Amino acid sequence: MNKKYDTRYFGILHRQLQTYINLAFKTIDLDYWECILIVNLYDNEGINQEKLSSLLLIDKSIVTKTINSLVNKGLIIRKVCEDDKRAKNLYLSDKGMGYKEQIFYLLEKWIDYISDGIDKETQEFVLSKLRVMAEKARNADFDKLIEADENNVK
């Protein structure tokens, strides 16, 4: 395994997923970020914007812009939080819920395509390890990681 070059595969997967979503979801007028947010709202309806940003590790400005677009398209609704009147919780509209089956179908189609020829057991193993890696990345202490690097590289 050549770790020096393997990181490029993460980039390839990410960029191709973006391209696929932007093309496949054109018929329902969703772009990459809108798709990512709406998919996560299906499982986290009622979440506020700040928590959604934190959950996905996405810059707040991207989340704000994307939510505004989804609201303008009539796919999600903002409601004032009863506990904190300054916060607004996010809910899917009927129109947004109406796209759920099609969105998941198109995403599953992509996963089926990129995993074609890989047996189900291996697919499950790889996805479970990707989840572990993603959680490690989510909790990364970059300062500590970089500091350790600086002490060992001369």
Secondary structure by P-SEA (a helix, b strand, c coil): ccccccaaaaaaaaaaaaaaaaaaaccccccaaaaaaaaaaaacccccaaaaaaaacccaaaaaaaaaaaaaaccbbbbcccccccbbbbbbcaaaaaaaaaaaaaaaaaaaaaaccccaaaaaaaaaaaaaaaaaaaacaaaaaaaaaaaccc
